Amino acid sequence: MANDNVAKLYKILEVLEKAEKDKDEIDEIRKLIDYGKLEEALSRIRKLNNQNNENKKENKEETNKTKTSDNIEKKKRGRKKKNEMVQEEKIEPEENLPEDDNYIDNDYQENNKENLENQEEEAKEQKVDTTVKINETDDYYEEKDDVIYKEDVKNKESIYPMKLRNEDLEKIYIGLLLNNPKLIAKYYIINEDCYFDDPNLLNIYKSILFTEGGEFTPEIAKKGFNFSVDNNETYMLKQKLKSEILRENTNPEKIYTELRKLCILRKSYLEEPREDVQKQIINIIDYKLYDRMSADEIKAAIVQVSVTQKFKQAVLSEDLTEFLEKGENNLTNGLDLPFNILSSVFKGIRKGETMAFAMPSNSGKSRFTINLSAYTAFVHKKKVLVISNEMSEEKMKLCLITTVLNNPEIQKLHGQKISKTEGELLEFKFRPSKEAKVNVDEDGFIIQEPNETRKEFIERLKKVSDEFNKTIAVTDWINSQINNSIYFINITDHTNDELQKVIMNYYYKEKIEYVFYDTLKTDTANIGNGEEIKRTATILSNLAQNFDMFICSTLQLTESTTLPINLTVNDLAVSRTVKEVLDTLCLIKQIARDDLDKYEYSLEEVDTKFFELEKFKDPDVRYYACVVDKNRAGAKPKVLFRLNLAYNIWNELGYLKLRVGEQK
């Protein structure tokens, strides 16, 4: 067979190499064999075998000056003996070689095999020292460095963590099959579960499936595999494994089981996208009962890990002193809200929790959402996801620019002191610089000339309006905040499953842990069924807890006659059972302009000094009562907001109460 003849040629080259024939020529011959040019290879082998290579041998010996005299003499005797054996065995070509390139002189091969065996026996009898001490030759260093380099390359190229690497186990398995190919009939690994770390061993496994153990291999074991690539390196590795494993006293059943278990872990590790679950899969190999587990039990353990990992786990009795002394935990260290009182009572916005703000229709739920998300993104420098089923991307962008321009805390970051309403931005109205001489309208905004294009108008604004340049500087600054971007997605007709997938997609893709959802409603399939809102809220709550993220939603309040300060969960437009799954819930409603004199506020919850609610001529200035209806962290105060929706500025003034005499 062709493969047998190739093997014979490789073995002849081994003999010539040991006899220190021309290494470059041997390499060239190997290439010819690899390419299937066997006749030419055989011809060059014959020529090489007849050459006298004594000069090369002497040069080789001169490089080993660091050897002790005893070892030098022993090595010389061994090499001389070897060379004489090879020289005596000259290849005598057949007179009539057949046209088949796969022909090799079998008699020569048998004689050569005997010579090799005799050589090994004589070397043993002469006690030839085949080991070399570290300081005896540079060859040792080169060989050792090469081994270290190859191991380093293997470690770098491996796609598995250290605990899931076990080259020795793979070698033993392959060696057992090479020495006894019949074992493949029982101990095979199907393609979908075959995860070798070493590609060379995987290649030999394929060879066993189709060649060495081909007649014993079930069809199901061959399915999905391609043929192996056979070359000199493969042949040498096979011979090495066969000889090494032959000396091992191993149990094929145990080796096969251990490798299958390892392949299952490797497969699950690669298929699992969550890093924390990957770590748990790796740690299965450290289970106290791992050695007793079967392959099926390993699969079950992986499922158990995936399910268990959904829930937060801990050993409560561990690290209690550090927990108490450090004080840095989710119970105390949430991100501040832009409102001092609410930050204090809620202990900030904390990952793992859900928060909701309920307002009547057209009261500014979306603007309030942008206000909170912008503060979280730019002040706290966190990536944020805004999901909206009410306002479009364009409206949200305009609202964001308005918020960033006017928010005092964010102004400290971008450095532009400016005040612009959303309406002015929408209509592209900007005031001129003091020294600029331009036409303005009755409100003092620069007029775009009738024949002036938008592009020309912009170029002129750059020259005559500091207000315009400051606005552009702010929008450019927002564009530069790549690491704390505000991502937006507009969803209208959606299911709870789609909502969950959207959040998880951004969590995995961008590691977003702060989500704002405007407005929390029932999914498409349950429109009109208020009770279903609790199901949606439960899904969001589970996501927050399981993936350690903060999710804030807005809710709809009914248009009722309830006084803003007396709001309760019964004023929700949806089922009040949604409150059960939320961590915090605020009910917010505008105080009617005619009722402002009925209220007062204080800077402290228990105080003796109270302030009236000042009336403004500007209709955009409003007062909102915020009733904390639920707070797992503790207090539930009633807070007063003054806001201007035109600038999207929300100011928390203090603790709200009805004036004496109005409480009835």
C-alpha positions as CSV (number, residue, x, y, z in Angstrom):
1,M,0.0,0.0,0.0
2,A,1.1,3.6,-0.6
3,N,1.0,4.5,3.0
4,D,3.2,1.6,3.9
5,N,5.8,2.5,1.3
6,V,5.8,6.1,2.5
7,A,6.4,4.9,6.1
8,K,9.3,2.8,4.9
9,L,11.0,5.7,3.1
10,Y,10.6,7.9,6.2
11,K,12.2,5.2,8.3
12,I,15.2,5.0,5.9
13,L,15.6,8.7,6.2
14,E,15.7,8.3,10.0
15,V,18.6,5.9,9.6
16,L,20.5,8.3,7.3
17,E,19.8,11.1,9.7
18,K,21.3,9.1,12.6
19,A,24.3,8.4,10.3
20,E,24.7,12.2,10.0
21,K,24.2,12.4,6.3
22,D,23.5,15.7,4.6
23,K,20.6,17.2,6.6
24,D,19.5,19.7,3.8
25,E,19.3,16.8,1.3
26,I,17.3,14.7,3.8
27,D,14.9,17.6,4.2
28,E,14.5,17.9,0.4
29,I,13.8,14.2,0.1
30,R,11.1,14.5,2.8
31,K,9.4,17.2,0.8
32,L,9.5,14.9,-2.3
33,I,7.8,12.1,-0.2
34,D,5.2,14.6,1.2
35,Y,4.3,15.5,-2.4
36,G,4.1,11.9,-3.5
37,K,7.2,11.9,-5.7
38,L,8.4,8.5,-4.4
39,E,10.6,7.4,-7.3
40,E,12.6,10.5,-7.3
41,A,12.9,10.4,-3.5
42,L,14.2,6.8,-3.7
43,S,16.8,7.7,-6.3
44,R,18.1,10.5,-4.2
45,I,18.2,8.3,-1.1
46,R,20.4,5.8,-2.9
47,K,22.8,8.6,-3.9
48,L,22.9,10.0,-0.5
49,N,23.6,6.6,1.1
50,N,26.7,6.1,-1.1
51,Q,28.3,9.4,-0.2
52,N,31.2,9.6,2.3
53,N,30.2,12.0,5.0
54,E,33.2,11.8,7.3
55,N,34.1,15.5,7.0
56,K,30.7,16.6,8.2
57,K,30.9,14.2,11.1
58,E,34.3,15.6,12.2
59,N,33.0,19.2,12.0
60,K,30.0,18.2,14.1
61,E,32.3,16.7,16.7
62,E,34.5,19.8,16.9
63,T,31.5,21.9,18.0
64,N,31.1,19.8,21.2
65,K,34.3,21.1,22.9
66,T,32.5,21.5,26.2
67,K,32.0,17.7,26.6
68,T,34.1,15.8,29.0
69,S,36.7,13.5,27.4
70,D,34.9,10.4,28.5
71,N,31.6,11.4,26.9
72,I,33.3,12.6,23.7
73,E,35.0,9.2,23.3
74,K,31.8,7.3,24.0
75,K,29.8,9.5,21.5
76,K,32.5,9.0,18.9
77,R,32.4,5.2,19.3
78,G,28.6,5.2,19.1
79,R,28.5,7.3,16.0
80,K,31.3,5.3,14.3
81,K,29.5,2.1,14.9
82,K,26.3,3.6,13.6
83,N,27.9,5.0,10.5
84,E,29.6,1.7,9.7
85,M,26.3,-0.2,10.0
86,V,24.7,2.2,7.6
87,Q,27.6,2.2,5.2
88,E,27.5,-1.6,5.0
89,E,23.8,-1.5,4.1
90,K,24.0,0.1,0.7
91,I,20.7,0.1,-1.3
92,E,20.9,-2.4,-4.1
93,P,18.3,-1.2,-6.7
94,E,16.2,-3.7,-8.5
95,E,17.0,-4.1,-12.2
96,N,13.4,-3.6,-13.2
97,L,11.5,-1.2,-11.1
98,P,7.8,-1.2,-11.9
99,E,6.2,2.0,-13.1
100,D,4.3,2.3,-9.7
101,D,5.9,5.1,-7.6
102,N,4.9,3.3,-4.5
103,Y,7.5,0.5,-4.8
104,I,10.1,0.1,-2.0
105,D,12.7,-2.7,-1.6
106,N,11.2,-4.8,1.2
107,D,14.4,-6.9,1.6
108,Y,16.4,-3.8,2.3
109,Q,13.8,-2.6,4.7
110,E,13.8,-5.8,6.7
111,N,17.7,-5.8,6.9
112,N,17.6,-2.2,7.9
113,K,15.2,-2.9,10.7
114,E,17.5,-5.7,12.0
115,N,20.4,-3.3,11.9
116,L,18.5,-0.8,13.9
117,E,17.7,-3.4,16.6
118,N,21.3,-4.6,16.6
119,Q,22.5,-1.0,17.0
120,E,20.3,-0.4,20.0
121,E,21.4,-3.6,21.6
122,E,25.1,-2.9,21.1
123,A,24.7,0.6,22.4
124,K,23.2,-0.8,25.6
125,E,26.0,-3.3,25.9
126,Q,28.6,-0.6,25.6
127,K,26.6,1.6,28.0
128,V,26.7,4.5,25.6
129,D,25.7,7.6,27.5
130,T,22.9,9.2,25.5
131,T,22.2,11.9,28.0
132,V,24.1,15.2,28.1
133,K,24.5,17.5,31.1
134,I,23.3,21.0,30.9
135,N,26.7,22.6,30.6
136,E,28.1,20.0,28.2
137,T,26.9,21.2,24.8
138,D,25.1,24.1,23.1
139,D,22.9,21.5,21.3
140,Y,21.2,20.8,24.6
141,Y,20.3,24.5,25.0
142,E,19.0,24.7,21.5
143,E,16.8,21.6,22.0
144,K,15.6,22.7,25.4
145,D,14.8,26.2,24.1
146,D,12.9,24.7,21.2
147,V,10.8,22.6,23.6
148,I,10.0,25.6,25.8
149,Y,9.2,27.6,22.7
150,K,6.8,25.0,21.4
151,E,5.1,24.7,24.8
152,D,4.7,28.4,25.0
153,V,3.2,28.5,21.5
154,K,0.8,25.8,22.5
155,N,-0.3,27.7,25.6
156,K,-0.8,30.9,23.6
157,E,-2.7,29.2,20.7
158,S,-4.9,27.1,23.0
159,I,-8.5,28.4,23.1
160,Y,-9.1,26.8,26.5
161,P,-8.1,27.9,30.0
162,M,-5.4,26.0,31.8
163,K,-7.8,23.8,33.8
164,L,-9.3,22.5,30.6
165,R,-6.0,21.6,29.0
166,N,-4.7,18.0,29.4
167,E,-2.3,17.0,26.6
168,D,-1.1,13.9,28.4
169,L,-4.7,12.6,28.5
170,E,-5.1,13.2,24.8
171,K,-1.8,11.5,24.0
172,I,-2.6,8.4,26.1
173,Y,-6.0,8.0,24.4
174,I,-4.5,8.3,20.9
175,G,-1.6,6.0,21.9
176,L,-4.0,3.3,23.1
177,L,-5.9,3.5,19.8
178,L,-2.8,3.3,17.7
179,N,-1.5,0.3,19.6
180,N,-4.9,-1.4,19.4
181,P,-7.1,0.1,16.7
182,K,-10.0,-2.3,17.5
183,L,-10.7,-0.1,20.6
184,I,-12.2,2.5,18.3
185,A,-15.2,0.3,17.8
186,K,-16.2,1.1,21.4
187,Y,-14.2,4.2,22.5
188,Y,-14.9,6.7,19.8
189,I,-16.0,10.4,20.2
190,I,-18.5,11.7,17.7
191,N,-17.7,14.9,15.7
192,E,-20.1,17.2,17.6
193,D,-18.4,16.3,20.9
194,C,-14.8,16.1,19.7
195,Y,-12.8,18.9,21.2
196,F,-9.1,18.1,21.1
197,D,-6.8,20.9,22.3
198,D,-3.9,19.7,20.2
199,P,-4.7,19.9,16.5
200,N,-1.9,17.3,15.7
201,L,-3.6,14.8,18.0
202,L,-7.0,15.5,16.4
203,N,-5.4,14.9,13.0
204,I,-4.1,11.5,14.2
205,Y,-7.5,10.7,15.6
206,K,-9.0,11.2,12.1
207,S,-6.3,8.9,10.7
208,I,-7.3,6.2,13.2
209,L,-11.0,6.6,12.2
210,F,-10.3,6.1,8.5
211,T,-7.0,4.2,8.3
212,E,-5.6,2.4,11.2
213,G,-9.0,1.6,12.7
214,G,-11.0,2.1,9.6
215,E,-12.4,-1.4,9.4
216,F,-13.5,-1.3,13.1
217,T,-14.9,2.2,13.2
218,P,-18.7,2.6,13.2
219,E,-20.2,4.9,10.5
220,I,-21.6,7.2,13.2
221,A,-18.1,7.8,14.5
222,K,-16.8,8.8,11.0
223,K,-19.7,11.2,10.3
224,G,-18.7,14.8,10.1
225,F,-14.9,14.2,10.0
226,N,-12.7,14.8,7.0
227,F,-9.6,12.8,6.2
228,S,-6.3,13.3,8.1
229,V,-3.2,15.0,6.6
230,D,-0.3,12.5,6.5
231,N,3.3,13.8,6.5
232,N,6.6,13.0,8.1
233,E,5.7,14.9,11.3
234,T,2.5,12.9,11.7
235,Y,4.3,9.7,11.1
236,M,7.0,10.5,13.7
237,L,4.4,11.6,16.3
238,K,2.5,8.3,15.7
239,Q,5.6,6.2,16.3
240,K,6.5,8.2,19.4
241,L,3.0,7.8,20.9
242,K,2.9,4.1,20.2
243,S,6.2,3.5,21.9
244,E,5.4,5.7,24.9
245,I,1.9,4.4,25.6
246,L,3.0,0.8,25.0
247,R,4.9,1.1,28.3
248,E,1.9,2.6,30.1
249,N,-0.3,0.4,32.2
250,T,-3.6,2.2,31.4
251,N,-7.3,1.4,31.6
252,P,-8.9,2.3,28.2
253,E,-12.3,2.7,29.8
254,K,-11.1,5.2,32.3
255,I,-9.0,7.2,29.8
256,Y,-11.9,7.4,27.4
257,T,-14.4,8.5,30.1
258,E,-12.0,11.2,31.4
259,L,-11.4,12.6,27.8
260,R,-15.1,12.6,27.0
261,K,-15.8,14.5,30.2
262,L,-13.1,17.0,29.3
263,C,-14.5,17.4,25.8
264,I,-18.0,18.1,27.2
265,L,-16.6,20.8,29.5
266,R,-14.6,22.4,26.6
267,K,-17.6,22.4,24.3
268,S,-19.9,24.0,26.9
269,Y,-17.2,26.5,27.8
270,L,-16.9,27.7,24.2
271,E,-20.7,27.8,23.7
272,E,-21.4,29.8,26.8
273,P,-21.3,33.6,26.2
274,R,-21.4,34.7,29.9
275,E,-18.0,35.0,31.5
276,D,-19.4,34.2,35.0
277,V,-21.0,31.0,33.8
278,Q,-17.8,30.0,31.9
279,K,-15.9,30.3,35.2
280,Q,-18.5,28.0,36.8
281,I,-18.1,25.4,34.0
282,I,-14.3,25.5,34.4
283,N,-14.7,24.9,38.1
284,I,-16.7,21.7,37.6
285,I,-13.3,20.0,37.2
286,D,-12.6,20.9,40.8
287,Y,-15.8,19.3,42.2
288,K,-15.0,17.0,45.0
289,L,-16.8,14.1,43.3
290,Y,-15.6,14.9,39.8
291,D,-13.6,11.6,39.5
292,R,-16.8,9.6,40.2
293,M,-18.9,11.5,37.7
294,S,-19.9,10.1,34.4
295,A,-20.1,12.0,31.1
296,D,-23.8,12.3,31.4
297,E,-23.4,13.6,35.0
298,I,-21.0,16.3,33.7
299,K,-23.7,17.4,31.2
300,A,-26.2,17.6,34.0
301,A,-23.8,19.6,36.1
302,I,-23.4,22.1,33.3
303,V,-27.2,22.6,33.1
304,Q,-27.3,22.9,36.9
305,V,-24.6,25.6,36.7
306,S,-26.5,27.6,34.0
307,V,-29.7,27.5,36.0
308,T,-28.1,28.2,39.4
309,Q,-26.0,31.0,38.0
310,K,-29.2,32.9,37.2
311,F,-29.6,33.4,40.9
312,K,-27.2,35.3,43.2
313,Q,-25.2,32.9,45.3
314,A,-23.0,33.4,48.4
315,V,-21.7,31.9,51.6
316,L,-23.3,34.3,54.1
317,S,-20.9,33.4,56.8
318,E,-17.9,34.5,54.8
319,D,-16.2,37.9,54.9
320,L,-18.6,39.4,57.4
321,T,-15.9,41.5,59.1
322,E,-14.8,43.0,55.8
323,F,-18.4,43.6,54.8
324,L,-19.1,45.5,58.0
325,E,-15.9,47.5,58.1
326,K,-15.7,48.4,54.4
327,G,-19.3,49.6,54.2
328,E,-19.1,49.7,50.4
329,N,-22.1,47.7,49.4
330,N,-25.3,48.1,47.4
331,L,-27.2,49.0,50.6
332,T,-25.3,52.3,50.9
333,N,-23.5,53.1,47.6
334,G,-25.9,53.7,44.7
335,L,-25.3,56.5,42.2
336,D,-26.7,59.8,43.2
337,L,-29.8,61.1,41.6
338,P,-29.8,64.8,40.6
339,F,-32.2,65.3,43.6
340,N,-30.7,65.4,47.1
341,I,-33.8,64.2,49.0
342,L,-34.7,61.3,46.7
343,S,-31.0,60.3,46.7
344,S,-31.0,60.2,50.4
345,V,-34.2,58.2,50.9
346,F,-33.5,55.8,48.1
347,K,-29.7,55.6,48.9
348,G,-29.1,56.5,45.2
349,I,-29.9,54.4,42.2
350,R,-28.6,50.9,42.9
351,K,-27.9,48.1,40.5
352,G,-30.1,45.1,41.1
353,E,-33.2,47.2,41.7
354,T,-36.1,48.5,39.7
355,M,-37.5,52.1,40.2
356,A,-40.7,53.6,38.7
357,F,-42.0,57.2,38.4
358,A,-45.7,57.5,37.6
359,M,-47.1,60.7,36.0
360,P,-50.3,61.7,34.1
361,S,-50.2,61.9,30.4
362,N,-48.4,64.8,28.8
363,S,-46.7,65.7,32.1
364,G,-43.1,65.2,31.0
365,K,-42.4,61.5,31.6
366,S,-40.0,61.3,28.6
367,R,-38.2,64.6,29.6
368,F,-37.8,63.3,33.1
369,T,-36.3,60.1,31.7
370,I,-33.8,62.0,29.6
371,N,-32.9,64.2,32.6
372,L,-32.1,61.1,34.7
373,S,-30.3,59.2,31.9
374,A,-28.2,62.3,30.9
375,Y,-27.1,62.8,34.6
376,T,-26.2,59.1,34.9
377,A,-24.3,59.0,31.6
378,F,-22.3,62.3,31.8
379,V,-22.0,63.0,35.5
380,H,-21.5,59.4,36.7
381,K,-19.9,58.4,33.3
382,K,-22.0,55.3,32.8
383,K,-23.3,53.7,29.6
384,V,-27.0,54.1,29.5
385,L,-29.8,52.5,27.4
386,V,-33.1,54.4,26.9
387,I,-36.0,52.4,25.6
388,S,-39.0,54.3,24.4
389,N,-42.4,53.4,23.1
390,E,-43.7,57.0,23.0
391,M,-41.1,59.5,21.8
392,S,-39.2,59.1,18.5
393,E,-35.4,59.2,18.2
394,E,-35.5,62.8,16.8
395,K,-37.6,64.1,19.7
396,M,-35.3,62.3,22.2
397,K,-32.2,63.8,20.6
398,L,-33.6,67.3,20.8
399,C,-34.6,66.8,24.4
400,L,-31.1,65.5,25.2
401,I,-29.4,68.6,23.7
402,T,-31.8,70.8,25.6
403,T,-31.0,69.0,28.9
404,V,-27.2,68.9,28.4
405,L,-27.1,72.6,27.5
406,N,-29.1,73.8,30.5
407,N,-28.3,71.3,33.3
408,P,-26.0,73.1,35.8
409,E,-24.1,70.0,36.8
410,I,-23.4,69.0,33.2
411,Q,-22.5,72.6,32.3
412,K,-19.5,72.2,34.7
413,L,-18.3,69.3,32.5
414,H,-18.7,70.8,29.0
415,G,-17.7,74.3,30.2
416,Q,-20.4,76.3,28.3
417,K,-22.6,78.6,30.3
418,I,-25.7,78.9,28.1
419,S,-29.5,78.8,28.3
420,K,-31.6,77.7,25.4
421,T,-35.2,76.4,25.2
422,E,-36.1,73.3,23.3
423,G,-38.3,75.5,21.0
424,E,-35.4,77.8,20.1
425,L,-33.3,74.8,19.2
426,L,-36.0,73.3,17.1
427,E,-36.5,76.5,15.2
428,F,-32.8,77.1,15.0
429,K,-32.9,80.5,16.6
430,F,-29.7,82.1,18.0
431,R,-28.9,85.5,19.3
432,P,-26.1,87.5,17.9
433,S,-22.9,88.5,19.7
434,K,-22.9,92.0,21.2
435,E,-20.6,93.5,18.6
436,A,-22.3,91.8,15.6
437,K,-24.4,93.9,13.2
438,V,-27.1,91.6,11.8
439,N,-30.8,91.6,11.2
440,V,-32.8,90.2,14.1
441,D,-36.5,89.5,14.7
442,E,-38.7,91.0,17.4
443,D,-37.3,88.5,20.0
444,G,-33.7,89.3,19.2
445,F,-32.8,86.2,17.1
446,I,-30.8,86.3,13.9
447,I,-32.9,86.2,10.8
448,Q,-32.0,83.9,8.0
449,E,-32.0,85.8,4.7
450,P,-34.6,84.8,2.0
451,N,-32.0,83.6,-0.5
452,E,-29.6,82.2,2.1
453,T,-29.3,78.4,2.3
454,R,-29.1,76.6,5.6
455,K,-25.4,75.8,5.0
456,E,-24.7,79.5,4.3
457,F,-26.7,80.5,7.3
458,I,-24.7,78.2,9.5
459,E,-21.4,79.6,8.2
460,R,-22.6,83.1,9.0
461,L,-23.8,82.1,12.5
462,K,-20.3,80.9,13.2
463,K,-19.0,84.4,12.6
464,V,-21.7,86.5,14.4
465,S,-23.2,84.3,17.2
466,D,-21.3,83.2,20.3
467,E,-24.5,81.4,21.4
468,F,-24.5,79.3,18.3
469,N,-20.8,78.4,18.7
470,K,-21.4,77.5,22.4
471,T,-24.3,75.2,21.3
472,I,-22.1,73.5,18.7
473,A,-19.3,73.1,21.3
474,V,-21.7,71.3,23.6
475,T,-23.1,68.9,20.9
476,D,-19.5,68.2,19.8
477,W,-18.7,67.4,23.5
478,I,-21.6,65.0,23.7
479,N,-20.3,63.3,20.5
480,S,-17.0,62.8,22.2
481,Q,-18.4,61.0,25.2
482,I,-18.0,57.5,23.6
483,N,-17.3,55.6,26.8
484,N,-20.5,56.9,28.5
485,S,-22.9,57.0,25.5
486,I,-26.7,57.0,25.7
487,Y,-28.0,54.3,23.5
488,F,-31.6,54.5,22.3
489,I,-34.1,52.1,20.9
490,N,-37.7,52.8,19.9
491,I,-40.0,49.9,20.3
492,T,-43.8,50.1,19.6
493,D,-45.4,46.8,19.0
494,H,-43.4,44.4,21.1
495,T,-43.7,41.4,23.3
496,N,-42.2,40.9,26.7
497,D,-39.8,38.4,25.2
498,E,-38.6,41.0,22.7
499,L,-38.2,43.6,25.4
500,Q,-36.1,41.2,27.4
501,K,-33.9,40.3,24.4
502,V,-33.3,44.0,23.7
503,I,-32.0,44.6,27.2
504,M,-29.9,41.5,27.2
505,N,-28.4,42.3,23.8
506,Y,-27.2,45.7,25.0
507,Y,-26.0,44.2,28.2
508,Y,-23.8,41.7,26.4
509,K,-22.8,43.9,23.5
510,E,-22.0,47.1,25.4
511,K,-22.0,46.0,29.1
512,I,-24.9,48.4,29.8
513,E,-26.1,48.2,33.4
514,Y,-28.4,51.3,33.6
515,V,-31.6,51.1,31.7
516,F,-34.4,53.6,31.4
517,Y,-37.8,52.4,30.0
518,D,-40.4,55.0,28.9
519,T,-43.2,53.9,29.3
520,L,-43.9,50.6,31.1
521,K,-47.0,49.1,29.5
522,T,-48.4,45.7,28.8
523,D,-47.0,43.9,25.7
524,T,-48.8,43.9,22.4
525,A,-50.6,40.6,23.1
526,N,-52.2,41.9,26.3
527,I,-53.2,45.5,25.4
528,G,-56.1,46.4,27.6
529,N,-55.4,43.9,30.3
530,G,-54.0,46.0,33.1
531,E,-53.1,43.0,35.2
532,E,-50.5,41.9,32.7
533,I,-48.3,45.0,33.6
534,K,-47.2,43.1,36.6
535,R,-45.8,40.3,34.4
536,T,-43.7,42.9,32.4
537,A,-42.5,44.5,35.7
538,T,-41.6,41.0,37.0
539,I,-39.4,40.3,33.9
540,L,-37.6,43.6,34.4
541,S,-37.1,42.9,38.1
542,N,-35.7,39.5,37.4
543,L,-33.3,41.0,34.9
544,A,-32.2,43.7,37.3
545,Q,-31.5,41.1,40.1
546,N,-29.9,38.3,38.0
547,F,-27.6,40.6,35.9
548,D,-27.0,43.3,38.5
549,M,-28.4,46.2,36.6
550,F,-30.6,49.2,37.4
551,I,-33.9,49.5,35.5
552,C,-36.0,52.7,35.8
553,S,-39.4,52.9,34.2
554,T,-42.2,55.5,33.9
555,L,-45.8,54.6,34.5
556,Q,-49.1,56.2,33.7
557,L,-51.3,57.9,36.3
558,T,-55.0,58.4,35.8
559,E,-56.5,61.9,35.2
560,S,-58.2,61.9,38.7
561,T,-59.3,64.6,41.0
562,T,-57.0,63.4,43.8
563,L,-54.9,66.1,45.2
564,P,-51.2,65.7,44.2
565,I,-50.1,65.4,47.8
566,N,-52.7,62.6,48.4
567,L,-51.8,60.3,45.5
568,T,-51.8,56.6,46.2
569,V,-51.2,53.5,44.2
570,N,-54.9,53.4,43.4
571,D,-54.3,56.4,41.1
572,L,-52.2,54.3,38.7
573,A,-53.8,53.8,35.3
574,V,-52.6,50.2,35.4
575,S,-53.1,47.5,38.0
576,R,-51.8,48.5,41.4
577,T,-50.3,45.0,41.8
578,V,-47.3,46.2,39.8
579,K,-46.2,47.9,43.0
580,E,-45.4,44.5,44.5
581,V,-42.4,43.8,42.3
582,L,-40.9,47.3,42.3
583,D,-38.2,48.4,44.7
584,T,-39.2,52.1,44.6
585,L,-42.3,53.9,43.3
586,C,-42.9,57.6,43.1
587,L,-46.3,59.2,42.2
588,I,-45.8,62.6,40.6
589,K,-48.5,65.1,39.6
590,Q,-48.7,68.8,38.8
591,I,-50.1,71.2,41.5
592,A,-52.7,73.4,39.8
593,R,-51.7,77.0,39.5
594,D,-54.8,78.1,41.5
595,D,-53.8,75.8,44.3
596,L,-50.3,77.0,44.9
597,D,-51.2,79.0,47.9
598,K,-52.5,75.9,49.6
599,Y,-49.1,74.4,49.9
600,E,-45.8,75.1,51.6
601,Y,-42.4,73.4,51.8
602,S,-39.5,73.1,54.2
603,L,-35.8,72.3,53.7
604,E,-36.0,69.6,56.4
605,E,-38.7,67.0,56.9
606,V,-39.2,68.1,60.4
607,D,-38.8,71.9,60.5
608,T,-40.2,75.1,61.8
609,K,-39.5,77.3,58.8
610,F,-41.7,77.0,55.7
611,F,-41.7,78.6,52.3
612,E,-44.5,79.6,50.0
613,L,-44.7,78.4,46.4
614,E,-43.7,81.5,44.3
615,K,-46.0,82.2,41.3
616,F,-44.3,82.8,38.0
617,K,-45.7,84.5,34.9
618,D,-43.9,82.0,32.6
619,P,-46.4,79.2,32.0
620,D,-43.6,76.7,31.5
621,V,-42.6,76.9,35.1
622,R,-44.6,74.3,37.1
623,Y,-44.7,72.7,40.5
624,Y,-45.0,69.0,40.9
625,A,-45.7,67.0,44.0
626,C,-43.7,63.7,44.3
627,V,-45.2,61.2,46.7
628,V,-42.8,58.3,47.5
629,D,-45.3,55.4,47.7
630,K,-42.8,52.6,48.0
631,N,-39.3,52.5,49.2
632,R,-37.5,49.3,50.3
633,A,-34.7,51.4,51.7
634,G,-36.9,53.2,54.3
635,A,-38.5,56.6,54.4
636,K,-41.4,57.7,52.2
637,P,-41.5,61.5,52.1
638,K,-43.5,63.9,49.9
639,V,-41.2,66.1,47.9
640,L,-41.8,69.4,45.9
641,F,-40.3,69.9,42.4
642,R,-40.2,73.1,40.4
643,L,-39.5,72.6,36.8
644,N,-39.3,74.2,33.4
645,L,-40.1,71.8,30.6
646,A,-38.9,74.3,28.0
647,Y,-35.4,74.0,29.4
648,N,-36.0,70.5,30.9
649,I,-34.7,71.7,34.3
650,W,-36.0,69.9,37.3
651,N,-35.3,71.4,40.7
652,E,-36.0,69.6,44.0
653,L,-37.1,72.3,46.5
654,G,-37.8,70.5,49.7
655,Y,-40.5,68.6,51.7
656,L,-44.0,69.4,50.7
657,K,-47.0,69.8,53.0
658,L,-50.4,71.4,53.0
659,R,-50.6,74.7,54.8
660,V,-52.4,74.7,58.2
661,G,-56.1,75.0,57.6
662,E,-55.9,73.4,54.2
663,Q,-55.2,69.8,55.4
664,K,-58.9,68.9,55.5
